[in-house]
Amino acid sequence: MLSALAQAEGPSLLWIQETVRCALLDPLMMLYTQLGNAGLLWIALCVLMLAGCKGKPLPDGMEEDAVLAAGEAVVQQLSLIHI
């Protein structure tokens, strides 16, 4: 099963490499890959999704001050990451 998948994957990846590669996309894909390596891509997606929650009440048991403090701690930790 895995060998059949590997045999099918090779030509597909070669086709993508030959067809999609261009000078404009290469730096963008390198940046995208680096963001994924550090987990920053997923953190950014979470922040974007949470940004849409403004104006909605917090769930029971969550205090606004505690949530803001946790958010500030995450931002502080992210500022320490050097890509």
N, CA, C and O atoms as a GROMACS GRO file, in nm:
protein
  332
    1MET      N    1   0.083  -0.119   0.000
    1MET     CA    2   0.000   0.000   0.000
    1MET      C    3   0.087   0.126   0.000
    1MET      O    4   0.066   0.216  -0.081
    2LEU      N    5   0.185   0.131   0.091
    2LEU     CA    6   0.270   0.250   0.099
    2LEU      C    7   0.359   0.263  -0.024
    2LEU      O    8   0.386   0.375  -0.069
    3SER      N    9   0.405   0.151  -0.078
    3SER     CA   10   0.489   0.160  -0.196
    3SER      C   11   0.409   0.211  -0.316
    3SER      O   12   0.461   0.286  -0.399
    4ALA      N   13   0.283   0.170  -0.326
    4ALA     CA   14   0.198   0.221  -0.434
    4ALA      C   15   0.176   0.370  -0.418
    4ALA      O   16   0.174   0.444  -0.516
    5LEU      N   17   0.158   0.415  -0.295
    5LEU     CA   18   0.141   0.557  -0.269
    5LEU      C   19   0.268   0.634  -0.304
    5LEU      O   20   0.261   0.742  -0.363
    6ALA      N   21   0.383   0.579  -0.268
    6ALA     CA   22   0.511   0.644  -0.297
    6ALA      C   23   0.533   0.652  -0.448
    6ALA      O   24   0.586   0.752  -0.498
    7GLN      N   25   0.493   0.548  -0.522
    7GLN     CA   26   0.509   0.549  -0.668
    7GLN      C   27   0.419   0.653  -0.732
    7GLN      O   28   0.456   0.714  -0.833
    8ALA      N   29   0.301   0.674  -0.677
    8ALA     CA   30   0.209   0.773  -0.732
    8ALA      C   31   0.250   0.914  -0.690
    8ALA      O   32   0.225   1.010  -0.763
    9GLU      N   33   0.313   0.926  -0.575
    9GLU     CA   34   0.350   1.058  -0.523
    9GLU      C   35   0.464   1.120  -0.602
    9GLU      O   36   0.464   1.241  -0.627
   10GLY      N   37   0.560   1.041  -0.642
   10GLY     CA   38   0.677   1.091  -0.713
   10GLY      C   39   0.642   1.171  -0.838
   10GLY      O   40   0.682   1.287  -0.849
   11PRO      N   41   0.570   1.112  -0.932
   11PRO     CA   42   0.534   1.188  -1.053
   11PRO      C   43   0.449   1.311  -1.023
   11PRO      O   44   0.460   1.413  -1.092
   12SER      N   45   0.364   1.302  -0.922
   12SER     CA   46   0.281   1.418  -0.887
   12SER      C   47   0.367   1.534  -0.838
   12SER      O   48   0.346   1.648  -0.878
   13LEU      N   49   0.463   1.504  -0.752
   13LEU     CA   50   0.551   1.609  -0.701
   13LEU      C   51   0.639   1.667  -0.811
   13LEU      O   52   0.664   1.788  -0.814
   14LEU      N   53   0.686   1.582  -0.902
   14LEU     CA   54   0.766   1.632  -1.014
   14LEU      C   55   0.682   1.723  -1.104
   14LEU      O   56   0.732   1.824  -1.153
   15TRP      N   57   0.557   1.688  -1.127
   15TRP     CA   58   0.469   1.772  -1.209
   15TRP      C   59   0.450   1.908  -1.143
   15TRP      O   60   0.457   2.011  -1.210
   16ILE      N   61   0.426   1.909  -1.011
   16ILE     CA   62   0.410   2.036  -0.939
   16ILE      C   63   0.538   2.119  -0.949
   16ILE      O   64   0.532   2.239  -0.972
   17GLN      N   65   0.653   2.054  -0.932
   17GLN     CA   66   0.780   2.125  -0.938
   17GLN      C   67   0.802   2.188  -1.076
   17GLN      O   68   0.850   2.301  -1.085
   18GLU      N   69   0.768   2.117  -1.180
   18GLU     CA   70   0.790   2.167  -1.316
   18GLU      C   71   0.688   2.271  -1.357
   18GLU      O   72   0.719   2.362  -1.434
   19THR      N   73   0.566   2.260  -1.306
   19THR     CA   74   0.457   2.345  -1.352
   19THR      C   75   0.437   2.470  -1.268
   19THR      O   76   0.415   2.578  -1.322
   20VAL      N   77   0.445   2.457  -1.138
   20VAL     CA   78   0.408   2.566  -1.048
   20VAL      C   79   0.526   2.655  -1.010
   20VAL      O   80   0.505   2.769  -0.969
   21ARG      N   81   0.647   2.607  -1.023
   21ARG     CA   82   0.764   2.684  -0.979
   21ARG      C   83   0.779   2.811  -1.062
   21ARG      O   84   0.773   2.808  -1.185
   22CYS      N   85   0.799   2.923  -0.991
   22CYS     CA   86   0.830   3.049  -1.057
   22CYS      C   87   0.908   3.137  -0.960
   22CYS      O   88   0.905   3.114  -0.839
   23ALA      N   89   0.975   3.235  -1.013
   23ALA     CA   90   1.062   3.320  -0.931
   23ALA      C   91   0.983   3.400  -0.827
   23ALA      O   92   1.036   3.431  -0.720
   24LEU      N   93   0.859   3.432  -0.856
   24LEU     CA   94   0.778   3.509  -0.762
   24LEU      C   95   0.734   3.425  -0.643
   24LEU      O   96   0.734   3.473  -0.530
   25LEU      N   97   0.697   3.301  -0.667
   25LEU     CA   98   0.645   3.216  -0.560
   25LEU      C   99   0.753   3.157  -0.470
   25LEU      O  100   0.725   3.123  -0.355
   26ASP      N  101   0.876   3.144  -0.519
   26ASP     CA  102   0.981   3.080  -0.440
   26ASP      C  103   1.004   3.149  -0.305
   26ASP      O  104   1.004   3.081  -0.203
   27PRO      N  105   1.022   3.283  -0.301
   27PRO     CA  106   1.042   3.347  -0.169
   27PRO      C  107   0.918   3.339  -0.081
   27PRO      O  108   0.929   3.327   0.041
   28LEU      N  109   0.800   3.346  -0.142
   28LEU     CA  110   0.676   3.338  -0.063
   28LEU      C  111   0.661   3.200   0.000
   28LEU      O  112   0.620   3.188   0.116
   29MET      N  113   0.694   3.097  -0.075
   29MET     CA  114   0.683   2.962  -0.020
   29MET      C  115   0.788   2.936   0.087
   29MET      O  116   0.763   2.862   0.182
   30MET      N  117   0.906   2.996   0.072
   30MET     CA  118   1.008   2.982   0.175
   30MET      C  119   0.961   3.046   0.305
   30MET      O  120   0.980   2.990   0.413
   31LEU      N  121   0.900   3.165   0.296
   31LEU     CA  122   0.846   3.232   0.414
   31LEU      C  123   0.735   3.150   0.476
   31LEU      O  124   0.730   3.132   0.597
   32TYR      N  125   0.646   3.099   0.393
   32TYR     CA  126   0.534   3.016   0.441
   32TYR      C  127   0.586   2.892   0.514
   32TYR      O  128   0.532   2.854   0.618
   33THR      N  129   0.691   2.831   0.460
   33THR     CA  130   0.750   2.712   0.523
   33THR      C  131   0.813   2.748   0.657
   33THR      O  132   0.798   2.673   0.754
   34GLN      N  133   0.882   2.860   0.664
   34GLN     CA  134   0.946   2.901   0.789
   34GLN      C  135   0.841   2.931   0.895
   34GLN      O  136   0.861   2.898   1.012
   35LEU      N  137   0.731   2.993   0.856
   35LEU     CA  138   0.624   3.020   0.952
   35LEU      C  139   0.565   2.890   1.005
   35LEU      O  140   0.533   2.880   1.123
   36GLY      N  141   0.550   2.792   0.918
   36GLY     CA  142   0.499   2.663   0.961
   36GLY      C  143   0.595   2.590   1.052
   36GLY      O  144   0.552   2.522   1.145
   37ASN      N  145   0.725   2.603   1.026
   37ASN     CA  146   0.825   2.537   1.110
   37ASN      C  147   0.820   2.589   1.253
   37ASN      O  148   0.836   2.511   1.347
   38ALA      N  149   0.800   2.717   1.271
   38ALA     CA  150   0.799   2.776   1.404
   38ALA      C  151   0.661   2.769   1.469
   38ALA      O  152   0.645   2.806   1.586
   39GLY      N  153   0.562   2.723   1.396
   39GLY     CA  154   0.427   2.719   1.450
   39GLY      C  155   0.357   2.854   1.443
   39GLY      O  156   0.243   2.868   1.487
   40LEU      N  157   0.426   2.953   1.386
   40LEU     CA  158   0.369   3.088   1.381
   40LEU      C  159   0.246   3.095   1.290
   40LEU      O  160   0.156   3.174   1.314
   41LEU      N  161   0.244   3.014   1.188
   41LEU     CA  162   0.130   3.014   1.097
   41LEU      C  163   0.002   2.978   1.173
   41LEU      O  164  -0.101   3.043   1.157
   42TRP      N  165   0.010   2.874   1.256
   42TRP     CA  166  -0.108   2.831   1.330
   42TRP      C  167  -0.146   2.932   1.438
   42TRP      O  168  -0.264   2.954   1.465
   43ILE      N  169  -0.046   2.992   1.499
   43ILE     CA  170  -0.074   3.095   1.600
   43ILE      C  171  -0.141   3.214   1.534
   43ILE      O  172  -0.237   3.269   1.588
   44ALA      N  173  -0.093   3.255   1.417
   44ALA     CA  174  -0.153   3.367   1.346
   44ALA      C  175  -0.297   3.336   1.306
   44ALA      O  176  -0.384   3.423   1.317
   45LEU      N  177  -0.322   3.213   1.260
   45LEU     CA  178  -0.459   3.176   1.225
   45LEU      C  179  -0.551   3.180   1.347
   45LEU      O  180  -0.666   3.224   1.337
   46CYS      N  181  -0.501   3.134   1.461
   46CYS     CA  182  -0.580   3.138   1.584
   46CYS      C  183  -0.611   3.280   1.625
   46CYS      O  184  -0.723   3.311   1.666
   47VAL      N  185  -0.512   3.368   1.615
   47VAL     CA  186  -0.533   3.508   1.651
   47VAL      C  187  -0.636   3.571   1.559
   47VAL      O  188  -0.722   3.647   1.604
   48LEU      N  189  -0.628   3.540   1.430
   48LEU     CA  190  -0.726   3.594   1.336
   48LEU      C  191  -0.868   3.547   1.368
   48LEU      O  192  -0.963   3.624   1.361
   49MET      N  193  -0.879   3.420   1.402
   49MET     CA  194  -1.012   3.368   1.437
   49MET      C  195  -1.064   3.430   1.566
   49MET      O  196  -1.182   3.461   1.578
   50LEU      N  197  -0.975   3.449   1.662
   50LEU     CA  198  -1.015   3.510   1.788
   50LEU      C  199  -1.049   3.658   1.770
   50LEU      O  200  -1.129   3.712   1.847
   51ALA      N  201  -0.990   3.723   1.672
   51ALA     CA  202  -1.018   3.864   1.648
   51ALA      C  203  -1.164   3.884   1.608
   51ALA      O  204  -1.219   3.992   1.628
   52GLY      N  205  -1.225   3.784   1.550
   52GLY     CA  206  -1.364   3.794   1.511
   52GLY      C  207  -1.461   3.776   1.627
   52GLY      O  208  -1.582   3.788   1.608
   53CYS      N  209  -1.411   3.749   1.745
   53CYS     CA  210  -1.496   3.725   1.861
   53CYS      C  211  -1.524   3.850   1.942
   53CYS      O  212  -1.586   3.841   2.048
   54LYS      N  213  -1.481   3.967   1.897
   54LYS     CA  214  -1.502   4.090   1.974
   54LYS      C  215  -1.650   4.120   1.986
   54LYS      O  216  -1.727   4.101   1.892
   55GLY      N  217  -1.687   4.165   2.103
   55GLY     CA  218  -1.826   4.200   2.127
   55GLY      C  219  -1.910   4.084   2.177
   55GLY      O  220  -2.024   4.103   2.220
   56LYS      N  221  -1.856   3.966   2.171
   56LYS     CA  222  -1.929   3.850   2.221
   56LYS      C  223  -1.887   3.824   2.365
   56LYS      O  224  -1.771   3.845   2.399
   57PRO      N  225  -1.977   3.780   2.448
   57PRO     CA  226  -1.941   3.755   2.588
   57PRO      C  227  -1.849   3.633   2.600
   57PRO      O  228  -1.856   3.540   2.520
   58LEU      N  229  -1.763   3.638   2.702
   58LEU     CA  230  -1.675   3.524   2.728
   58LEU      C  231  -1.757   3.410   2.787
   58LEU      O  232  -1.859   3.433   2.851
   59PRO      N  233  -1.712   3.288   2.766
   59PRO     CA  234  -1.782   3.174   2.827
   59PRO      C  235  -1.779   3.183   2.980
   59PRO      O  236  -1.694   3.252   3.037
   60ASP      N  237  -1.871   3.114   3.044
   60ASP     CA  238  -1.876   3.113   3.189
   60ASP      C  239  -1.743   3.064   3.246
   60ASP      O  240  -1.685   2.968   3.194
   61GLY      N  241  -1.697   3.127   3.351
   61GLY     CA  242  -1.574   3.088   3.418
   61GLY      C  243  -1.450   3.155   3.364
   61GLY      O  244  -1.342   3.136   3.419
   62MET      N  245  -1.462   3.234   3.258
   62MET     CA  246  -1.346   3.306   3.203
   62MET      C  247  -1.360   3.453   3.236
   62MET      O  248  -1.460   3.517   3.205
   63GLU      N  249  -1.257   3.506   3.300
   63GLU     CA  250  -1.257   3.648   3.333
   63GLU      C  251  -1.175   3.724   3.230
   63GLU      O  252  -1.072   3.676   3.183
   64GLU      N  253  -1.221   3.842   3.196
   64GLU     CA  254  -1.156   3.920   3.091
   64GLU      C  255  -1.010   3.954   3.126
   64GLU      O  256  -0.923   3.946   3.039
   65ASP      N  257  -0.984   3.990   3.250
   65ASP     CA  258  -0.847   4.024   3.290
   65ASP      C  259  -0.753   3.905   3.274
   65ASP      O  260  -0.639   3.922   3.229
   66ALA      N  261  -0.799   3.787   3.309
   66ALA     CA  262  -0.715   3.667   3.297
   66ALA      C  263  -0.687   3.635   3.150
   66ALA      O  264  -0.575   3.596   3.116
   67VAL      N  265  -0.786   3.652   3.065
   67VAL     CA  266  -0.768   3.625   2.923
   67VAL      C  267  -0.671   3.726   2.862
   67VAL      O  268  -0.584   3.688   2.784
   68LEU      N  269  -0.684   3.853   2.898
   68LEU     CA  270  -0.593   3.954   2.847
   68LEU      C  271  -0.449   3.930   2.895
   68LEU      O  272  -0.354   3.947   2.818
   69ALA      N  273  -0.434   3.890   3.020
   69ALA     CA  274  -0.300   3.862   3.074
   69ALA      C  275  -0.238   3.743   3.001
   69ALA      O  276  -0.119   3.745   2.970
   70ALA      N  277  -0.316   3.640   2.974
   70ALA     CA  278  -0.266   3.524   2.900
   70ALA      C  279  -0.227   3.563   2.758
   70ALA      O  280  -0.125   3.517   2.706
   71GLY      N  281  -0.307   3.648   2.696
   71GLY     CA  282  -0.276   3.695   2.560
   71GLY      C  283  -0.147   3.776   2.557
   71GLY      O  284  -0.066   3.761   2.465
   72GLU      N  285  -0.128   3.861   2.656
   72GLU     CA  286  -0.005   3.939   2.664
   72GLU      C  287   0.116   3.849   2.685
   72GLU      O  288   0.223   3.875   2.630
   73ALA      N  289   0.101   3.743   2.763
   73ALA     CA  290   0.211   3.649   2.785
   73ALA      C  291   0.247   3.577   2.655
   73ALA      O  292   0.365   3.555   2.627
   74VAL      N  293   0.147   3.541   2.577
   74VAL     CA  294   0.173   3.475   2.448
   74VAL      C  295   0.246   3.570   2.354
   74VAL      O  296   0.342   3.531   2.288
   75VAL      N  297   0.202   3.695   2.348
   75VAL     CA  298   0.268   3.793   2.261
   75VAL      C  299   0.412   3.815   2.305
   75VAL      O  300   0.501   3.828   2.221
   76GLN      N  301   0.435   3.819   2.434
   76GLN     CA  302   0.571   3.837   2.485
   76GLN      C  303   0.659   3.718   2.445
   76GLN      O  304   0.774   3.737   2.405
   77GLN      N  305   0.607   3.597   2.455
   77GLN     CA  306   0.684   3.478   2.416
   77GLN      C  307   0.712   3.478   2.266
   77GLN      O  308   0.820   3.438   2.222
   78LEU      N  309   0.614   3.523   2.186
   78LEU     CA  310   0.634   3.527   2.041
   78LEU      C  311   0.738   3.631   2.002
   78LEU      O  312   0.809   3.614   1.903
   79SER      N  313   0.748   3.737   2.079
   79SER     CA  314   0.848   3.840   2.047
   79SER      C  315   0.989   3.789   2.074
   79SER      O  316   1.085   3.848   2.024
   80LEU      N  317   1.004   3.682   2.150
   80LEU     CA  318   1.136   3.626   2.178
   80LEU      C  319   1.184   3.531   2.069
   80LEU      O  320   1.302   3.496   2.066
   81ILE      N  321   1.094   3.490   1.979
   81ILE     CA  322   1.129   3.396   1.873
   81ILE      C  323   1.199   3.471   1.761
   81ILE      O  324   1.149   3.572   1.713
   82HIS      N  325   1.316   3.422   1.721
   82HIS     CA  326   1.391   3.481   1.612
   82HIS      C  327   1.391   3.384   1.495
   82HIS      O  328   1.442   3.272   1.506
   83ILE      N  329   1.335   3.426   1.385
   83ILE     CA  330   1.331   3.340   1.267
   83ILE      C  331   1.454   3.366   1.183
   83ILE      O  332   1.471   3.304   1.078
   0.00000   0.00000   0.00000
